[in-house]
Amino acid sequence: MTPTSQDVLARLAAVIAERRSGDPDKSYVARLFHKGPDAILKKIGEEATETVMAAKDGDRQKIVYEVADLWFHTLLALEAFNLKPADVLDELARREGLSGLEEFAARKAQAREAGESR
């Protein structure tokens, strides 16, 4: 049986959770968690920039490689905030079939309403 993308993300998230409190001298994941959330967020920024650069170059293999790095470091951020890939997949499923413009307008209206209720 071929694993689904959700299975792969869930397994990787489990490995990250397991290594989170490991020895920072022996685990890259533990090292980033030891440095704190800012180190993880900085890596996400770096990987996002590298993804953009790869895309601008049009190198398909490099794009895949950089997106994999970006997703990995994003999984670290999810773990840091006690979230799971399933939380993001659920949100994507919720948005499925919605117009991006309608979704943006709904969020903007919701933010406006929240500001008025203060």
JOMOGI-V443407 format. One record per backbone hydrogen bond with DSSP energy under -0.5 kcal/mol. CO is the residue of the C=O (numbers start at 0). NH is the residue of the N-H. Records with the same first field share a line. If there is no record, write none. Layout:
# JOMOGI-V443407
CO->NH / NH
This chain:
# JOMOGI-V443407
3->7
4->8
5->9
6->10
7->11
8->12
9->13
10->14
11->15
12->16
13->17
14->18
15->19
18->21
21->23
22->25 / 26
26->30
27->31
28->32
29->33
30->34
31->35
35->38 / 39
36->40
37->41
38->42
39->43
40->44
41->45
42->46
43->47
44->48
45->49
46->50
47->51
48->52
49->53
50->54
51->55
52->56
53->57 / 58
57->59
58->62
59->63
60->64
61->65
62->66
63->67
64->68
65->69
66->70
67->71
68->72
69->73
70->74
71->75
72->76
73->77
74->78
75->79
76->80
77->82
78->81
83->86 / 87
84->88
85->89
86->90
87->91
88->92
89->93
90->94
91->95
94->97
98->102
99->103
100->104
101->105
102->106
103->107
104->108
105->109
106->110
107->111
108->112
109->113
110->114
111->115
112->116
114->117
